[in-house]
């Protein structure tokens, strides 16, 4: 049997003395952010979220159980994010068009997407809170991951049978809630079980899985354009199989005897507000992701309609979606595989995030000045370069500024609002811009500004270099 230090290749050290927080209410203050109890060298110890994190992370060799966990998380992300790539990217807008007709499909789709994204925004913090406080022989994450994909699959089948907008909206809300109960606990495994010195590499592979799933989902989804219910069934089955295998091959230890952290409903509601005074680093990271994603989703969320009407492809737009996804995937693979390991090697996260976000802003220039298929191809490739590096390194950065060691999943769920809220607001904002200007052109300059501001929002973060 190997020891934890043998699994990761680190040298055993004496345990770090915990810092006792000044408040005992269960709601962390800024001065109590260093109250993370860790054991140096343990592959499953939580990293401090205090200013200590600003030091260069200790290098960790990823092998054994840690390597298996990393690869499994990548595959798990592929399975879940394939749904997010296929359904809102291709299948849902096509289903809306089939119900209401092409003329009114844009505004109706925006409304359905907004309601669903709002449900996701609420669901993931709740899912995180519940899993943080779950005590079972299988640990706190596994039960909810399995239950989430099971109920999510049934919700997709309900969507496939829907023949009206109300039914479709209800089904999409159910899908968002249930699959976020799987995705939230899965994302919490990074701060739960991965040491800081390996998080860049972990984030790169997890980010690669995320993007492979999203883009692969849009490619596969296009193949089900004429058989949408069969597509829903396929994606539901794949997610269920992959997550069950993940839990079986990466079992967590029982936590039945662990005390539950204190819970305050008022404190939970307060977590939906990220205080710049109590948690300034988390606030700036949250704000940066919120703005950058808003700029990105204003365009990608309307990609099918942009291809149909702004580029002028009409009915041929569906066939162009997988082409753009493949082009974007090339850029994403390049930067995802090198972005995280480089940030681990140089011990810096912020500079990589800023450069990646700036590249994403630059990508939006191409379709603005070149409203053709070529312009969209350039956008797809360059945005892939930026988004791959950003997703990998920003995830590692944010894992080191989480406010509380007892509520990783809940805090990551709150952080996920920075990704889901833009999906809630971006369709509405994009629809307003298109309606006001009778053109899709304004989406691109507004997206450029939002992406640049979001990229540079990480500069004030002090606890991570």
N, C-alpha and C positions, 0 to 999 in steps of 0.2 A: 504494500500500500504506500502510495506517495503522500508526502505532506503537501499542504497548500503551496509552500514556497517552491517545492520541486515541480509542481504543476505549472507555475508561472515563470520559473526561472529566476525569481528574485531571491535576495539574501535575507534570511530571517532577521528581524530587528525586534527590539523591545516594544511592547505595546505603547501606543501614544496615550498619554494621560488625557482623559476627557476634561473639557472645560465645562464647569457647571453654569448653566444659564442663570441670569439674574432674575428672571421671572419664572414662575412655576405654574402659569395659567394654561400652558399648552399652546399659546399663541406666540411664536418666536418674535423677539425684537431684533433690531439690527445688531445690537451688541451681543446677541445670543446665537448668531449664525455659526459660530465656531464650535457649537456644542455637539459636534458629530463624534461619536465614539468609534474609532477605527483600530484595527490591528494591522500594523504595517506588514506587507508581504502576503496578506490573505487575498486570494483571487476574488472573494465574494464580499469584501469589506466595502463600506460606503466611503467615498472620498469626502473630505471636508469641503464645505461650501463657503468658507471664510476667506480672509485675505491670504491664508496659508496656500490656497490654491494658485495664487499668483506666482509661486515658485515653480521651477521646472518640474513637471511630473516625473516620478521615478519610472524608469523604463522597465517594461514587463515583457517577458517572452511569452507569446501566446501559443500554447500547445496543450495537449491532453484535453481535459474537460473544458477548459476555457476556449480552445479552438473549436470543439464540437458545439459549444454554446453559440459561438460567433456565427458559424456556418448555418446553424439551425435558425437563428434569429433572422439571417438574411433570407432564407427560404420562407420563413413565416411572414416576413414583410412582403415578399413577392405575392404570396397567396392572398393576403388581405388587400394590398394596394392594387392588385389586378382588378378587384371589384370597383375600387374608386376610379380606376382608369377606364374601365369598360362601361359602367352604368351611367354616371353623369357625363362622361365624355362622348359616348356614342349611343348606347341603347336607350337611355332615358329621353334625350331629345328626339330620337326617331319615334319612340313610342308616343311622345306628346304630339308630334307632327301627325302621326296616324290617327290620333283621336280628334284633334281640333283643326287639322289642315295646316298647310305651309304658311298661310298668310298671318295667322295669329300665333304661330309656334314660338317665336322669340320671346315675347312678353310672358306667355304662359309658362314656358320652360324656366324663365328667370324667377317667376313666382314659386314654382315647385322646388327649384334648387335652393332658393332662399329659405323656405320653410324647413327643408331637410337639413340644411347647414346649421340653422339655428338650433334644431334638435340635437345635432352632433356637438355643438358648442356647449350645451348644457350637459349632455350625456357623459362626456369623457371625464370631467372633474368628479361627477357623481360616481362613475364606475371606479375611478381611482380611489376615492374616499372609501367606497365599500370594500375594495380589494385590500387596501391598507389595513383595514380592521377585521379582515376575515381570518379566522383561525381554523385550520383543518389539518388532517394528516398529510395532505398534498401541498401544504404551504398556502400562501394567500393569493397567488396569482392564477395557478392552474385551473381551479374550479370555474372561475369567471371566463377564462379564455375559451374553455370547451363549451360552456353554456352559451357564451356569446355567439360563437360561430354556428352552433346548432340552431338557435333561435333566429340568427341572421339568415341562415339558409332558407328556413321556412318563410321568412319575410320576403325574400327574393321570389320565392314561388308565388306568394300572394301578389306581388307586383306583376308577375307574368300573366296572372289571370285577370288583372284589372282591365276594365273596358270603359272607364270614365276618369276624369281628372281628379275627382275627390278620392276615389279608390286608389289611384296611382300615388297621390300625395300621401295618403295614410300609409301605404306600403313603403314609400321611400323614407318616411319618418321612422318607421319600425326598423328598416334596414340600418339607418344611421345610428339609432340608439343601440341596437343589439350588437352590431359589429364594433362599435366603439367600446362596448363592454369587453370585447376581446382585445382590441388594439391598445387600449389604455394600460391594462396589466402587462401586455407584451412589451410595451415601451419602457415600463418601470423596471424591467429586468436589467437594463443598462446600469442605472445607479445602484440597484439592489446588489448585483453580483459581479460587477466589473470594476477593477481598480483604475484609478485616474490615469495612470501611465499607459493604459491600453485602450482608453476610450476613443481616441482619435481613430485608431484602426478599426475598432468595433463600429464606430459611427460611420466610417467609410463603407464597410461591408453592409451594414444595416441600411444606409442611404442608397447603396447600389441596389439592394433588394427592393427598397421602396420605389425607386425609379424604374427598375426592371418590371416590377409589378404594374405600376401606373401605365408605362408605355406599352408593355406587353399586353396589358389588359385592353388598351385602346385598339391595338392591332388585332387581337383575338376578337374583341367586341365587334369590329367591323365585319368579321366573317359571319356573325350571327344577325346581320342587319335585317334579313328576311325571316329570321326565326328567333325572335327576341326571347320568348319563354325558354327555349332550349339553351340559350346563352345564360340566362339566369340560373338554370339548373346546373349547368356545367361549372360556373364559377362558385356556386354554393358548395358543390360536392368537393371541389379541389381544396377550398378553404378548410372545410371540416376535416378532411383527411390529413392535411399538412399540420394543422394545429394540434390534433390528437397525437400525431407522431412526435411533434415537438415536446409535448408534455411527457410522453413515454420515454423519450431518449434523453431528456434533460430534467429529471425529477428534482423537485425542491424538497428540502427536509421538512418534516412535520413542525408546525408552530402552534400546536394545540395548547401547550402550556404557557405560551407567552402572554403577558398582560396586554390588553388593548390600550392604545394611547387615548388620552382624554378627548372627548368630542364636545364641541360647542357649535350649535346650529348657527348662532350669530357669527362665530369665528369662521365657519364654513362659508357663509354668505359673503363675508368680507374678503375671502380669497378670490372672488371674482373681480375685485378691485386690487390691482397690483400697486401697492404703495411705493412711490418714489422715495419717501422718507425712511421707511423701515427696511425696504429691500431695494436699494437703488440699482444694484447690478442686475437683479432679476427684472426690474422694471425696464431698464434700457435694452436688455436682450429681448424681452417681450415686445417692446415697441418696435425695435428694428425688424423683427420677424413679421409683425403685424403689417407694417407699411410695405415691406418688400413683397410679401405674399399678395397684398392687395394689388400692387402694380402688375404682378405676374398673372394672377387669376382673372384680372379684367380682360386680358387677351386670350389666355388659354381656355378659360371657361366659356368663351364665345367662339372658339376656334371653328367649329362646324359652320356657324352662321357667317363668320368672317370669310371663310372659304367660299360659301355659297354666294354671298352678296357683295362683299368688299373686293374679293379677288375675282368674282364672277364665274365660278365653276358650276353653279347651279346643282343639278343632280349628280354631277361627278365629284362633288366635295367629299362624299363618304369614302370614296376610293383613295383620296389624297390623305386622309387622316392617318392610316397606318404608315404611309410613306414618310410623313413628317415625324411620326413617332420613332421610326427606325433611324432617321437622321439625327434626331435629338438624342437617341440612345447612344449613338457613337460618341457624341460629346460628353455625355454623362459618365460613361464608362471610363473615359480618359481621366477626367478630373476627380471622380469619386475614388478611384483606386489610389491616386497619388495625394489627394488633398489631406485626408486624415492622417496617414503615416507621416507626411511632411510636417504637419502641425505637431505631431508627437515628437518628431526628431528635433525640431527647432524650439519646442516648448512654447509656441505662440499660437493663439487661435484668432485673435482679433484681426490681424493683418490679412489673413487668408479670407476671413468673412467679408472684409471690406472690398478686397479685390474681386471676389466672386460675385458680390452684389453689384458692383460696378459693371462687370461683364454682362450681367443680366439686363441692366439698364441699356447698355450699348446694343444688345440684341434687338430691342424694340425699335431701334432706329431703322433697321432694314425694311420691314414692311411699311413703315411710314413714308420713306423716300422711294421705295420700290414696291408698289402695290401689285405684285405679280406672284406667280408660283415660286419663282426664283427668290424673291424677297422673303417669302414665308419659309423657304428651305434654309436660307441664311439665318433667319430668326431661330428656327428649330435647332440648328447646330450650335450657334453661339450661346443661346439660352441654355442648352444642355451643358455646355462647358461651365457656365456660371452656376447653374442650379446644382449640378453634381457636387462641386466643391463646397458650395454654400450649405447644402443639406448635410453633408458629412461633418464638416467642421463646426457649424453652428450647433448641431446636436450635442457634440462633445463639450462645447463652450457652455451651453445652457445646463448640462448635467452637473456642472461645477458651481452653479450659482443658485441652485434650488434652495428655497428658504428653510425647509425642515427635513431632517433625516427620518422622521417618523411617517411622513406623508409623501413619499416619492411619487407614487402613482397619482395622488390627488394634485400635487404641484405640477407634474407633467401634463395632467389633464387640463389644468388652468393654462399652462403654456400652450397646449394644443388649441386654445381659443385663438391664439395669434395666427394659427393656420386656418381654423374653421371660420372665424369671424370674417376674414376677407372673402371666403367663399359665400358667406351670408350677404355681405354688403356689396361685393364686387359685381354680381349680376344685376343688382338693383341700380348701382351707380352707372354701370356700363349701359344698361337699358335707358336710363335718364339721359345720358350723353348722346346715345344714338337717336333718341326721340327728339332731344332739343336741337341737334345739329343735322338731323336726317342723314347721318353719315357715321361710319365706323372709324373714321380718321382720328377723332379726338381721343380714342382709347389709347393710342400709342404715346403721345406726349405726356398725358396724365400718368400713364404707367411708368414712363421714364423717370419722372420727378419722384414718384412714390418709391421706386426701387432705389434710387440714389440716396434719398433721405434715410431709408431703412438700412442701407449698407453702412452708412456712417454713424448710425445711432449707437453702435457698440463701442464707440470711442470712449465714452465716459466710464465704462466698466473698469473697476480697479482691481478686483480680486482675481482676474484672469488676464494673462498677458496677451 
